[in-house]
Amino acid sequence: MWFRPHKGERITIREDGQKVRERVTIMIQIKAKQQNVSFEKNVEKLAYVLSAHLYNTLDASKVIEEAAKRSGISVGVIKAAWDAAGEVIRTWATEGHNVPLPGLGSMRFSVRSKSVQNVEDVKTSLISARRVIFTPSKEVKDELQNTKIAITCYDKDGNIVKRVTSADTNDVEDNENENQNGGNTNGNVNPNPNEGSGDDNGGGGDEPGADED
């Protein structure tokens, strides 16, 4: 018998083949690693630097298998649909469309380029990078905003010194708004005011025993 897991649940299969629901606590895992942040030679300035903890890169086949379990559709049918959708998305995006990604958001291609004053100077060499811009859907933003963050702190020797559940503001960064402000995506001030994005349309795991910050 097939059934779909609810939010915050996972389906496991026991040795007797029976499917059971298990409640899980989903948290975004962050690591705070103590490291030297000094730019001066022979000067040590230790600080805890936060970054997202990525367990591994999932293979597409694993995603397809999980989708098959949750939907009741065969792996072969989902894989065929997956491949066809990928081909359609690539084709339409390269044609200049902002293509919806069902359940996720939308994707479009863009460029990062320099600007020139004279039309005679316009040429493809002005393009410094071709870019893929992903805009998450409201559902993805809400999921991210509502998911708690668990931080594990490591000293410079790699020892765990603290675990904490962060009480941050739950703000979700909007890349689309960043692209409208000069196309800079790393949060730094663009040193070259004549260089922009070239856009003309604007466009887990369990963490038991954590402290409450």
Backbone bond lengths (Angstrom), bond angles and torsions (degrees), N, CA, C in turn:
res aa  C-N    CA-C-N  psi(-1)  N-CA   C-N-CA  omega(-1)  CA-C   N-CA-C  phi
1 M - - - 1.471 - - 1.536 109.16 -
2 W 1.337 116.37 134.01 1.466 121.12 -178.67 1.517 109.89 -100.21
3 F 1.318 116.33 139.76 1.454 120.08 169.41 1.514 109.70 -150.32
4 R 1.335 114.75 151.40 1.457 122.41 -173.76 1.525 110.39 -91.55
5 P 1.347 117.69 136.20 1.469 119.21 177.18 1.518 110.99 -71.79
6 H 1.330 116.17 144.37 1.452 121.05 174.82 1.523 109.44 -81.77
7 K 1.343 116.37 170.54 1.452 120.64 178.93 1.532 109.66 -60.64
8 G 1.343 116.28 133.65 1.448 120.89 -179.39 1.523 113.16 82.02
9 E 1.340 116.69 11.90 1.453 120.77 178.82 1.523 109.98 -124.91
10 R 1.314 115.79 159.35 1.447 120.92 171.03 1.523 107.75 -135.72
11 I 1.317 115.65 152.39 1.455 121.38 -179.40 1.523 108.58 -101.83
12 T 1.321 116.75 126.26 1.463 121.44 175.97 1.525 108.69 -120.63
13 I 1.318 115.73 153.31 1.460 121.90 -179.60 1.522 108.70 -110.78
14 R 1.322 116.76 121.14 1.447 121.47 -179.43 1.527 110.18 -76.39
15 E 1.331 115.43 173.16 1.459 120.43 -178.64 1.526 112.14 -60.69
16 D 1.350 117.04 -30.14 1.460 120.12 179.93 1.527 112.44 -83.25
17 G 1.342 116.30 4.05 1.457 120.47 178.56 1.506 114.61 88.20
18 Q 1.323 117.77 -2.87 1.459 121.85 -179.87 1.523 111.01 -75.13
19 K 1.333 116.81 132.94 1.459 121.91 176.88 1.515 109.55 -87.76
20 V 1.312 117.05 133.00 1.463 121.58 179.70 1.524 109.69 -131.39
21 R 1.331 115.88 151.01 1.460 121.84 176.62 1.522 109.32 -90.05
22 E 1.322 116.01 138.68 1.458 120.54 175.60 1.518 108.65 -126.16
23 R 1.324 115.80 133.66 1.460 120.88 178.80 1.520 108.92 -82.56
24 V 1.312 117.85 130.14 1.455 121.89 179.72 1.528 109.58 -127.40
25 T 1.324 115.28 150.78 1.458 121.33 175.88 1.524 108.10 -101.19
26 I 1.308 116.12 112.95 1.454 121.16 -178.33 1.526 109.55 -90.76
27 M 1.322 116.29 128.02 1.463 121.49 176.35 1.525 109.89 -137.27
28 I 1.314 115.29 147.53 1.463 120.35 172.48 1.525 107.48 -79.11
29 Q 1.311 116.52 121.98 1.461 120.89 -175.94 1.533 110.69 -89.73
30 I 1.328 115.47 123.67 1.460 122.60 179.02 1.527 108.58 -120.52
31 K 1.323 117.11 140.01 1.463 120.33 174.30 1.523 109.05 -112.68
32 A 1.331 114.94 136.48 1.465 121.62 176.21 1.525 106.77 -113.06
33 K 1.309 115.99 106.10 1.464 120.61 -174.44 1.524 110.71 -106.31
34 Q 1.334 116.39 130.10 1.455 121.37 178.37 1.526 109.13 -75.81
35 Q 1.321 115.63 124.60 1.463 119.27 -179.02 1.528 110.29 -151.30
36 N 1.307 114.17 164.99 1.461 120.47 -178.56 1.521 109.69 -78.77
37 V 1.326 117.06 119.81 1.457 121.24 -178.63 1.533 111.90 -108.42
38 S 1.322 116.43 9.47 1.462 120.22 -179.55 1.525 110.87 -76.32
39 F 1.333 115.42 140.93 1.455 120.91 176.32 1.534 111.14 -96.91
40 E 1.332 116.23 -1.77 1.458 120.54 -179.64 1.528 110.60 -92.51
41 K 1.299 115.91 139.39 1.455 121.17 -178.60 1.530 110.04 -68.20
42 N 1.326 115.31 136.71 1.472 123.41 178.36 1.526 113.19 63.96
43 V 1.342 116.80 18.13 1.461 121.29 176.86 1.525 108.32 -117.58
44 E 1.339 115.52 124.34 1.466 119.20 -179.53 1.526 110.32 -102.45
45 K 1.314 115.28 125.76 1.456 121.82 176.12 1.524 107.17 -131.95
46 L 1.332 115.66 100.83 1.456 120.32 -174.34 1.527 112.02 -85.67
47 A 1.304 115.11 138.78 1.469 121.05 177.32 1.519 108.21 -152.00
48 Y 1.332 115.99 154.00 1.457 120.81 177.55 1.528 109.24 -89.07
49 V 1.321 115.70 118.53 1.462 122.46 -177.61 1.524 108.86 -105.28
50 L 1.335 116.44 124.36 1.458 121.03 -177.13 1.528 111.53 -91.22
51 S 1.316 115.78 141.63 1.462 121.99 174.94 1.519 108.61 -154.45
52 A 1.325 115.80 155.99 1.462 120.21 179.80 1.524 109.87 -70.69
53 H 1.336 115.33 139.97 1.455 120.63 177.94 1.522 108.94 -94.17
54 L 1.322 116.80 117.76 1.461 122.08 179.17 1.524 108.62 -105.92
55 Y 1.333 116.09 122.39 1.458 119.77 -178.38 1.523 110.61 -69.58
56 N 1.302 116.96 -52.46 1.461 122.13 178.03 1.522 108.41 -168.55
57 T 1.326 115.73 172.19 1.451 121.36 175.07 1.523 108.33 -94.78
58 L 1.316 116.53 118.12 1.456 120.67 -176.64 1.522 111.08 -72.59
59 D 1.328 115.38 141.84 1.456 120.79 175.62 1.526 108.72 -77.38
60 A 1.329 116.43 147.78 1.462 120.69 -178.73 1.525 111.52 -58.63
61 S 1.330 116.98 -34.22 1.463 120.21 -178.44 1.527 111.49 -63.35
62 K 1.332 117.15 -33.46 1.464 120.61 178.69 1.525 110.72 -67.87
63 V 1.327 115.85 -40.05 1.465 120.11 177.94 1.529 109.90 -64.30
64 I 1.330 116.35 -42.24 1.465 120.81 -179.98 1.526 110.97 -63.92
65 E 1.322 116.56 -42.57 1.469 120.64 179.44 1.530 111.08 -62.84
66 E 1.328 116.99 -42.02 1.463 120.57 -179.93 1.530 110.48 -67.00
67 A 1.348 116.09 -39.52 1.468 119.81 178.37 1.527 110.54 -64.47
68 A 1.329 116.50 -35.65 1.462 120.52 178.14 1.526 110.86 -64.48
69 K 1.333 116.84 -40.91 1.464 121.28 179.07 1.524 111.10 -63.69
70 R 1.325 115.72 -40.24 1.463 119.85 -174.62 1.525 112.60 -79.20
71 S 1.329 116.92 -25.76 1.461 120.02 -175.52 1.523 113.23 -100.66
72 G 1.331 117.52 -21.13 1.452 120.39 -175.83 1.511 112.84 81.28
73 I 1.342 117.17 6.15 1.463 122.65 177.86 1.522 108.79 -94.52
74 S 1.319 117.08 146.85 1.466 120.67 -176.82 1.527 110.93 -65.64
75 V 1.336 114.34 154.43 1.462 120.88 179.01 1.520 110.91 -59.66
76 G 1.338 116.51 -41.21 1.469 120.39 -178.46 1.515 112.75 -61.59
77 V 1.324 116.64 -42.28 1.466 120.87 -179.54 1.528 110.36 -67.19
78 I 1.338 116.41 -43.90 1.468 119.46 -179.82 1.522 110.56 -65.21
79 K 1.339 117.74 -39.82 1.470 120.26 179.65 1.529 110.52 -63.01
80 A 1.337 116.93 -42.42 1.461 120.71 179.01 1.523 110.57 -61.85
81 A 1.348 116.35 -43.03 1.466 120.25 178.79 1.522 110.62 -67.02
82 W 1.348 116.76 -39.72 1.468 122.61 178.80 1.529 110.43 -58.86
83 D 1.346 116.09 -49.36 1.462 120.91 -178.38 1.526 111.36 -64.35
84 A 1.341 116.24 -41.84 1.462 120.14 -179.53 1.522 111.17 -65.84
85 A 1.345 116.61 -42.31 1.465 120.13 179.13 1.521 110.77 -63.66
86 G 1.329 117.47 -40.52 1.461 120.71 178.37 1.513 112.38 -61.02
87 E 1.335 115.70 -40.74 1.464 119.89 179.33 1.526 111.21 -66.32
88 V 1.334 116.65 -41.55 1.464 120.90 178.95 1.525 110.63 -64.37
89 I 1.335 116.61 -44.32 1.465 120.99 -178.87 1.528 110.62 -62.11
90 R 1.338 117.21 -46.27 1.472 120.29 179.56 1.527 111.34 -61.00
91 T 1.323 115.66 -44.13 1.464 119.86 -177.13 1.521 111.39 -64.99
92 W 1.323 116.91 -49.78 1.467 120.08 -176.78 1.522 111.86 -69.67
93 A 1.337 117.40 -34.15 1.464 119.58 178.98 1.522 110.93 -66.20
94 T 1.334 117.34 -41.50 1.468 119.97 179.60 1.523 111.46 -69.58
95 E 1.332 117.54 -20.20 1.461 120.75 176.17 1.524 112.02 -81.12
96 G 1.352 116.26 -7.02 1.462 120.06 176.57 1.509 114.92 106.93
97 H 1.336 117.04 7.64 1.464 119.63 -179.89 1.526 111.30 -86.31
98 N 1.322 115.39 150.85 1.458 121.49 168.83 1.529 105.77 -90.77
99 V 1.333 117.02 105.57 1.459 121.53 -166.82 1.531 110.95 -97.34
100 P 1.332 117.86 128.32 1.470 119.78 178.09 1.525 111.40 -70.81
101 L 1.326 115.48 140.68 1.456 122.46 172.84 1.525 105.87 -110.90
102 P 1.313 118.94 102.57 1.473 122.01 -172.52 1.524 112.96 -50.34
103 G 1.335 114.81 125.23 1.455 120.77 178.26 1.513 114.89 81.96
104 L 1.336 117.75 -5.22 1.464 120.94 -174.74 1.525 113.22 -122.04
105 G 1.331 116.99 -47.32 1.460 120.36 -175.93 1.515 109.90 153.88
106 S 1.318 116.55 -133.95 1.460 120.87 179.65 1.521 109.65 -146.31
107 M 1.341 115.11 160.03 1.461 121.17 -177.92 1.519 109.61 -136.46
108 R 1.298 115.54 141.50 1.453 120.81 175.23 1.524 109.44 -147.31
109 F 1.313 115.67 159.08 1.455 121.47 176.91 1.524 109.69 -97.09
110 S 1.322 116.22 151.20 1.452 121.42 178.97 1.529 108.06 -152.15
111 V 1.321 116.50 -175.74 1.461 121.32 178.15 1.515 109.66 -136.79
112 R 1.327 115.25 154.30 1.459 121.87 168.89 1.527 106.07 -107.80
113 S 1.330 117.17 128.12 1.461 119.17 -172.21 1.522 111.43 -149.61
114 K 1.317 114.99 167.20 1.462 122.50 174.13 1.521 109.06 -95.82
115 S 1.331 115.58 154.35 1.458 120.57 178.18 1.527 109.90 -103.58
116 V 1.327 115.53 151.49 1.468 121.48 177.80 1.522 108.73 -132.76
117 Q 1.316 115.80 154.99 1.457 120.87 -177.14 1.520 112.92 -84.14
118 N 1.324 117.47 -32.05 1.464 121.39 -175.38 1.525 110.84 -104.34
119 V 1.335 116.07 136.07 1.448 120.75 -179.20 1.531 111.49 -62.70
120 E 1.348 116.56 -27.56 1.465 120.02 179.48 1.529 112.02 -64.31
121 D 1.333 116.25 -21.77 1.465 120.32 -177.29 1.535 113.25 -91.35
122 V 1.343 116.74 -2.14 1.467 119.40 179.89 1.523 109.69 -73.90
123 K 1.337 116.34 122.49 1.460 122.24 178.63 1.525 108.81 -157.92
124 T 1.301 115.11 164.85 1.465 119.89 -174.89 1.518 112.74 -65.14
125 S 1.331 117.87 -20.36 1.463 120.10 -179.91 1.528 112.01 -67.79
126 L 1.348 117.03 -12.92 1.463 120.29 176.93 1.530 111.31 -70.44
127 I 1.326 116.38 -20.43 1.467 120.74 -179.23 1.525 109.38 -78.67
128 S 1.320 116.12 119.33 1.468 120.82 -178.94 1.520 112.69 -95.09
129 A 1.340 117.49 -21.47 1.466 119.85 179.87 1.521 109.84 -162.90
130 R 1.326 114.92 144.47 1.460 121.35 171.04 1.522 107.31 -97.52
131 R 1.318 116.81 137.66 1.458 120.01 -170.18 1.520 112.01 -127.59
132 V 1.314 114.69 154.02 1.461 122.50 170.85 1.525 107.17 -112.88
133 I 1.315 117.11 123.61 1.459 121.92 -179.05 1.524 108.89 -110.34
134 F 1.314 115.79 120.57 1.455 121.84 177.89 1.525 108.71 -107.82
135 T 1.317 116.24 127.40 1.460 121.79 177.12 1.523 108.37 -112.60
136 P 1.328 118.15 112.85 1.471 120.03 -177.57 1.524 111.64 -68.61
137 S 1.322 115.45 150.51 1.458 121.26 176.99 1.522 110.00 -75.07
138 K 1.332 115.97 167.69 1.462 121.07 177.81 1.528 109.87 -60.55
139 E 1.333 117.43 -36.94 1.456 121.13 -179.52 1.522 111.30 -63.83
140 V 1.331 116.52 -41.51 1.465 120.34 178.77 1.522 110.41 -67.02
141 K 1.342 117.12 -42.05 1.461 120.96 178.48 1.522 111.06 -62.43
142 D 1.339 115.93 -42.71 1.465 119.66 179.85 1.523 110.86 -64.70
143 E 1.340 116.53 -40.73 1.468 120.34 179.16 1.522 110.46 -62.24
144 L 1.327 116.09 -43.44 1.459 121.09 179.61 1.523 110.81 -65.71
145 Q 1.324 116.14 -41.63 1.460 120.87 -177.85 1.525 111.77 -67.07
146 N 1.326 116.96 -33.60 1.458 121.09 -175.36 1.525 114.07 -90.26
147 T 1.331 116.79 -2.74 1.464 120.41 -179.73 1.526 110.13 -90.88
148 K 1.314 116.51 129.50 1.459 120.39 179.94 1.526 111.08 -69.20
149 I 1.336 114.98 158.90 1.460 121.53 179.29 1.518 109.80 -113.79
150 A 1.319 116.23 129.67 1.461 122.14 176.48 1.525 108.81 -111.91
151 I 1.330 116.62 124.80 1.463 122.00 -177.06 1.524 109.61 -110.82
152 T 1.324 115.75 129.32 1.458 121.98 173.82 1.524 108.21 -111.40
153 C 1.337 116.56 123.96 1.466 121.76 -175.81 1.532 110.06 -99.46
154 Y 1.337 115.65 132.20 1.456 122.43 178.64 1.526 109.69 -119.59
155 D 1.349 116.80 138.22 1.460 118.52 174.08 1.527 109.18 -79.89
156 K 1.334 117.29 -179.67 1.458 120.95 -174.28 1.522 113.10 -64.75
157 D 1.364 116.51 -17.68 1.463 120.71 178.50 1.524 112.68 -93.40
158 G 1.332 116.38 1.38 1.454 120.21 177.93 1.510 114.98 89.47
159 N 1.340 117.84 8.67 1.456 121.47 178.84 1.530 110.88 -85.83
160 I 1.339 116.07 139.07 1.464 120.42 177.15 1.525 109.19 -73.80
161 V 1.332 116.50 124.35 1.459 120.73 -177.75 1.527 112.67 -114.56
162 K 1.329 117.54 -14.65 1.460 119.57 -179.09 1.521 110.35 -166.48
163 R 1.334 115.63 145.77 1.459 122.40 171.49 1.524 107.34 -125.70
164 V 1.310 116.19 137.48 1.458 118.61 -175.87 1.527 109.78 -150.46
165 T 1.332 115.53 144.01 1.460 120.97 170.81 1.514 107.43 -97.17
166 S 1.322 116.39 114.31 1.455 121.05 -171.86 1.520 111.72 -76.91
167 A 1.334 115.81 137.63 1.467 122.41 175.55 1.520 108.02 -102.99
168 D 1.340 116.14 67.06 1.465 119.21 -178.50 1.519 109.73 -83.98
169 T 1.333 116.85 -174.38 1.467 121.51 -174.97 1.514 112.65 -83.94
170 N 1.334 117.30 -3.52 1.468 122.42 178.83 1.525 113.15 63.52
171 D 1.332 117.49 21.23 1.456 119.99 179.04 1.530 109.99 -70.19
172 V 1.329 115.98 140.79 1.457 121.79 177.38 1.516 108.03 -110.62
173 E 1.318 116.20 123.05 1.463 121.36 -178.48 1.520 110.01 -70.35
174 D 1.323 116.43 135.76 1.457 122.13 -178.54 1.511 109.15 -106.60
175 N 1.346 116.49 106.09 1.465 120.82 -178.36 1.516 111.72 -64.86
176 E 1.328 117.03 -29.95 1.456 119.85 -178.87 1.516 110.62 -63.31
177 N 1.349 117.48 -39.47 1.461 120.85 177.97 1.516 110.95 -67.91
178 E 1.340 116.62 -35.44 1.462 119.88 177.99 1.513 110.45 -62.87
179 N 1.343 115.87 -41.25 1.451 119.55 -177.44 1.519 111.87 -65.28
180 Q 1.341 116.92 -26.84 1.459 119.77 177.57 1.519 111.48 -75.49
181 N 1.331 116.49 -16.63 1.465 120.44 -178.99 1.518 111.10 -104.59
182 G 1.328 116.10 53.11 1.455 120.18 173.82 1.497 114.97 96.31
183 G 1.331 118.90 0.10 1.441 120.83 174.87 1.507 114.30 76.17
184 N 1.326 119.03 10.16 1.457 121.54 -179.01 1.519 109.14 -84.13
185 T 1.320 118.13 127.67 1.454 120.67 -174.04 1.508 113.12 -113.63
186 N 1.334 119.31 5.09 1.456 119.60 -177.38 1.518 113.61 -111.13
187 G 1.335 116.64 7.81 1.455 120.04 175.42 1.511 114.09 81.99
188 N 1.352 119.47 1.65 1.452 122.23 -179.32 1.515 110.30 -100.29
189 V 1.327 116.59 156.94 1.459 121.05 177.43 1.517 109.04 -71.34
190 N 1.314 117.35 133.47 1.457 121.68 -179.49 1.525 109.20 -72.53
191 P 1.347 118.51 117.61 1.462 119.95 -177.42 1.515 113.08 -71.28
192 N 1.331 117.58 -16.23 1.454 120.41 -178.81 1.523 109.21 -114.74
193 P 1.347 118.19 102.58 1.467 120.32 -176.38 1.506 113.23 -64.30
194 N 1.348 118.12 -16.84 1.452 121.24 -179.86 1.514 112.56 -91.04
195 E 1.340 116.93 2.83 1.456 119.88 179.81 1.518 109.00 -111.32
196 G 1.303 117.25 126.12 1.465 121.82 -178.56 1.499 110.96 -137.63
197 S 1.319 116.20 -165.13 1.452 120.65 -175.94 1.516 111.94 -83.62
198 G 1.320 117.59 -18.69 1.450 119.30 -176.83 1.519 112.63 80.30
199 D 1.316 118.82 5.16 1.458 122.12 -179.45 1.525 109.37 -77.20
200 D 1.324 115.81 141.42 1.446 118.60 176.63 1.527 111.43 -118.27
201 N 1.358 117.26 5.08 1.453 119.24 -178.96 1.522 112.09 -130.17
202 G 1.336 114.62 17.27 1.469 116.50 -179.87 1.489 113.08 65.70
203 G 1.481 80.31 -10.41 1.395 85.32 -177.38 1.497 118.54 -170.81
204 G 29.568 82.15 168.57 1.392 130.48 32.90 1.479 120.23 179.38
205 G 1.151 116.90 -170.64 1.462 121.41 -176.03 1.505 112.00 166.01
206 D 1.315 116.47 173.68 1.465 122.37 -179.27 1.523 109.79 -86.49
207 E 1.310 117.07 148.22 1.457 121.97 178.46 1.510 108.56 -138.08
208 P 1.357 118.84 75.95 1.457 120.62 -178.47 1.526 111.66 -74.20
209 G 1.307 115.49 151.01 1.466 120.66 172.61 1.499 114.52 72.95
210 A 1.327 118.90 19.74 1.460 120.59 -179.45 1.514 110.05 -79.76
211 D 1.343 115.14 149.57 1.459 121.29 177.45 1.505 109.99 -81.81
212 E 1.291 116.67 154.02 1.477 121.56 177.44 1.515 107.36 -96.63
213 D 1.341 117.14 121.50 1.461 121.75 -175.47 1.519 109.99 -89.42
